[in-house]
Amino acid sequence: MRSLSELVDDGCDLPFAAASEPLRSAVGERRVAVVEAPPGTGKTTLAPPMVAGVVEGRVVVTQPRRVAARAAARRLAQLTGTRIGDLVGFTVRGERRVSDSTRIEMVTPGVLLRRLLRDPGLDGVGAVILDEVHERGLDTDLLVGLLGEVRELRDDLAVVAMSATADSAGLSRLLGTDTPAPVVGVPAVLHRLEEQFAPGPLPTDARGVSRDFLSHVADTTVRAFSERPDDGDVLVFLPGVREVRIVAETVASRVDAEVLELHGQVGSREQDRAISGRRPGDRPRVVVSTNLAESSVTVDGVRVVVDAGLSREPRRDASRGMSGLVTVRCARSSADQRAGRAARQGPGVVWRCYDRETYSGLRPQVTPEGQTADLTSALLTLATWGAPRGEGLALPSPLPAASVLEDEQVLRSLEAVDEQGRVTSHGRELAEIPASPRWARALLDAAPLVGSRLAAEVVAAVELGVAGDVAQELGSLRRGSSPETGRWRAEADRLARLVADSAGSGGSAATVIALAFPERVARRVGDVYLLGSGTRAAAPPTLAGHEWLAVAEVTRASGASAAGTGAVIRSGAPADESTARLVLPATQEVRGELVDGRLRARRVSALGAVELSSTPVPARELGSDAVFDVLRTKGLEVIGWSGSADALRRRLALLHRVIGPPWPDVGDDALLMRLAEWLGPEVEGAAQSGRLAGIDLTAPLRRLLPWPEAGRLDELAPERLEVPSGSRIRLDYPAHDEAGPVVVAVKLQECFGLAATPRLADGRAEVVFHLLSPAGRPLAITGDLASFWSGLYTQVRAEMRGRYPRHPWPEDPWTAPATARTNRRR
């Protein structure tokens, strides 16, 4: 057994040992520091004991994942010869191993956030170290802001931010008070790294990461294993658990090696085995991992990395009430960190399962989670802290305004915040439950209906990420004995203790899900399901066939797996009409639909967007509002754009793009928002006649012209351009939703003498000439006629005068008369 100070003095042959004095000095004098050190240099191992030697109280260290928190604690306990929970401990969701004697505690960011809400002063804590800040996790970003406020009240609290690739200067300015925080770093200690590019098939298809691509990754891994340098181990990076399992099974059947999986769903013993180095006499290892091994943990003995080049990131689709993880190309910073894992202990090689051009085109840095994720939990945390929407907090980057508005509305619907975004008493109750606000609400409201135990089991299961039929999965979890089952049971026990004990009065798993997401209660319509929100989604085989579903998760997709709807139900439970009536508003209204260009009207009884019954009625009963609804749902394409309407729209779009107001926005969304203003009379007529298709939108669009500026329309954006020959040539404007030049296609001979290239919109928009041969074929494209006549024209003349001898090809195009005629006709 040795103390933390002895561990620091020893240094464990880790490069970060060189940062001991600078870090301790920064923390001792300024109580703040930014640590910049590459993965594998030992900052997670040595920085906490270095800080512990300077401050009084416990040092709390955040790790982005539970696996990393447990692994970091075990590593430190092993190096000090102590048991977990004594000198070093950890706290993750559902598991806590600490004691009164614990000096260093590893936690996940979410655990520390909840602790801050309960104890804003962090009593007994002397320092907080935020590790892996560069990953830009949402909870870690929030901690940066909240801890900044804590430091204003506690000048003795030290805060250290550690990163592998972050903007150290920006982070230093953010954490510093009067002056930037000290930056402490050590350089990467890298051996020679060889790159091998092994491109394969497209990585994704309609169902996610394709089997063909996973087979390619497995083939590349087998080849990399057979060619590995110095008998080293192989580390493979894949985006998710499914992909890890498929590739690991394939590789295990083809190589003489111990193939190990590393992700959040394997047990702690298996995680330790994957992370720890090979023992004497062991077979070589192939560790197949999610991005967990990118920077959070170090896998010893690796000399070869195989990188699929993919990552899984959150995405939201607020218009259809969907959010979830999607598979995308990883950032270049991530690809570089993965590759660097091969060259920590000796010369290594990285096999990239993509080509060099793809690598060059990767985005430079990871996208901050706060820019794309669901923000309801974050906003509730901020409201509970007393900083609604994060206003006044020094966050690494502001939360996106549109997402804040949308997700704050969800919190208001849950009665968790008021109109000003301030937390309510009910919101504080939801914030105390370790689940997202929707599932916290479901736990509280469902317990009296279905019983506290079932409510807790359902919430624990969906937050664990079960797929398919949640009701069936509950049965499997209750009977199982895997580490995953153990985590679910522990979480269900914890949630059940947070609500009043109740046996319930009836209900099912569907009731709990419906209370969390009322708008996702769905009814089967043909081969797909119509959700209460109006979204149509395909169902997996385990759920398809039931009349009603309560949907826990719906994700964006494409192709066959989404049945053409763009959405797929990932998890849910069979429900019934009574479940739908419990959560969805009942309505009676006349609805319109478009059939072969004609409006049909029906009197509908519905729950949300889900129809229960309908009766045909005359179209005139629709009224203008119902026709407007049809247009907003189907879009203006149901009417169709005539040639003249489309041409006018293109001209107006150019003026709006290059000049701006008062020239109107004629994009789809803008036009649909102003329907009554410009299309009102035609809609009233359609409500009486029942016919929408065929309305000419040219005259209605002119109603949007600004006055008196409308008088300059033909001057600023003319339909035709007069060229020196006297011809008036039609201008081709870019589509309303595209940026680009205006194009005029004209025979070259008609432009002799035209030196200055015309510009439109008071000189703000360029005209590009497509100069044509006498046969109408393109000869040159130019936005600079003067340069063309002085240069390229000579070459064009030499090639064309023999092919078109009847047409003029003068040596001096500046003075030659422009003409649309041949020499003889002239």
Secondary structure as UniProt FT lines:
FT   HELIX           4..10
FT   HELIX           11..13
FT   HELIX           15..19
FT   HELIX           20..30
FT   STRAND          32..36
FT   TURN            39..40
FT   HELIX           43..52
FT   TURN            53..54
FT   STRAND          58..62
FT   HELIX           66..80
FT   TURN            85..87
FT   STRAND          88..92
FT   TURN            93..94
FT   STRAND          95..97
FT   TURN            100..101
FT   STRAND          104..107
FT   HELIX           109..118
FT   TURN            120..121
FT   TURN            123..124
FT   STRAND          125..130
FT   HELIX           133..135
FT   HELIX           138..153
FT   TURN            155..156
FT   STRAND          158..163
FT   HELIX           168..175
FT   STRAND          183..185
FT   STRAND          193..197
FT   STRAND          204..205
FT   TURN            206..207
FT   STRAND          208..209
FT   HELIX           211..226
FT   HELIX           229..231
FT   STRAND          233..237
FT   HELIX           241..252
FT   TURN            253..254
FT   STRAND          258..262
FT   TURN            264..265
FT   HELIX           268..275
FT   TURN            280..281
FT   STRAND          285..289
FT   HELIX           292..295
FT   TURN            300..301
FT   STRAND          302..307
FT   STRAND          310..317
FT   HELIX           318..320
FT   STRAND          322..329
FT   HELIX           332..340
FT   HELIX           341..343
FT   STRAND          348..352
FT   HELIX           356..360
FT   HELIX           369..371
FT   HELIX           376..385
FT   HELIX           388..390
FT   TURN            391..392
FT   HELIX           401..413
FT   TURN            414..415
FT   TURN            419..420
FT   HELIX           425..431
FT   HELIX           437..450
FT   HELIX           452..464
FT   STRAND          468..469
FT   HELIX           470..479
FT   HELIX           483..497
FT   HELIX           509..516
FT   HELIX           518..520
FT   STRAND          521..525
FT   TURN            526..527
FT   STRAND          528..531
FT   TURN            532..533
FT   STRAND          536..538
FT   TURN            541..545
FT   STRAND          548..556
FT   HELIX           559..562
FT   TURN            563..564
FT   STRAND          567..575
FT   HELIX           577..583
FT   STRAND          586..595
FT   TURN            596..597
FT   STRAND          598..607
FT   TURN            608..609
FT   STRAND          610..617
FT   HELIX           619..621
FT   HELIX           623..634
FT   HELIX           636..638
FT   HELIX           643..658
FT   TURN            661..662
FT   HELIX           668..673
FT   HELIX           675..689
FT   TURN            693..694
FT   HELIX           698..702
FT   TURN            703..704
FT   TURN            707..708
FT   HELIX           709..712
FT   HELIX           713..716
FT   STRAND          720..722
FT   TURN            724..725
FT   STRAND          728..730
FT   TURN            736..737
FT   STRAND          742..747
FT   HELIX           748..751
FT   TURN            752..753
FT   STRAND          759..760
FT   TURN            761..764
FT   STRAND          765..772
FT   TURN            774..775
FT   STRAND          778..782
FT   HELIX           785..790
FT   HELIX           792..800
FT   TURN            801..803
FT   TURN            805..806
FT   TURN            813..815
FT   TURN            823..825
//
